[in-house]
């Protein structure tokens, strides 16, 4: 009898171990999405948009099943660091400004205790003027779009300064949401006209850009008054906010450029071919990401949000399902493979503002300016304006981040 019991126990243990060693197998489901927050709130809140148009139903999408993941239920489960409430970018492609401005606002609070909102559109305005100059200087041989990179913000702040949001909203009276569709079309048509007719007069091009921008966004201030004192935008940044744009590192991890060198991020939105990115191995990249947020340093990120595991409407979450790649197989080769074959693209900029340790992994709380995180509206979505990113999603799909140089101090000596 004892022998039979022992054998039965052995069989049970072997069976349990075999089941435990089975790789996790996530399932996908087909989803057809009804019009969401972008169509129902943003576009309907834009006066010039033709709301009589019928919104076409999207094709079916193959998505991970949220039930296969133990996704956090609430942003309140996270350790959160100070940031302004999520703001919608509306019908614009200016996530790079919203995310990095938000990050720098958190930095100002961390460093000085000052809590306030800066003008995202002041940054956007002068970024367009920088593009206008480059359009003339390159004779139109550059990417001209609405998108940019996070380090465009520190570039613009360093050159032009910044202003409080109240001093320059970038909206005209009566506007509910930002909309740059008509403005960008007009700017693009003008740049095409300049190139076609060889009208390479930089002053004339800049004057025309300003006229278009002022019509749609308003004329940005040259002076602001804060706490009874007047500042230029550069004085406001340097003397009042006391933030140094040179204190920030843009960090990248990909294999197509050498590690431990400052390199170019080779994507269209890096339209000025900036080569200041610190390229580090993936393990170091993740170490800095985790160490930063756990020490209270928030940071801006950029990467891909068009994956089967990007469950914006279903769960405000981003995960990597096993049918894409098992967690244990996510390494620098898997990351580079997806970037090289363009299944990882430079889609969207966001701001990491908190973290949660759950089931032995780190989840990140991500503040977002896009429509996907706003499904259901603020009344129905308790996590309105936020995502929960599994650390695997960062490892595979987030290509770069911007952080204070303090969090890179142990790695910077490796760069020549």
Order of alpha helices (4+ residues) and beta strands (2+ residues): alpha-beta-beta-beta-alpha-alpha-alpha-alpha-alpha-beta-beta-beta-beta-beta-alpha-beta-beta-alpha-beta-alpha-beta-beta-alpha-beta-alpha-beta-alpha
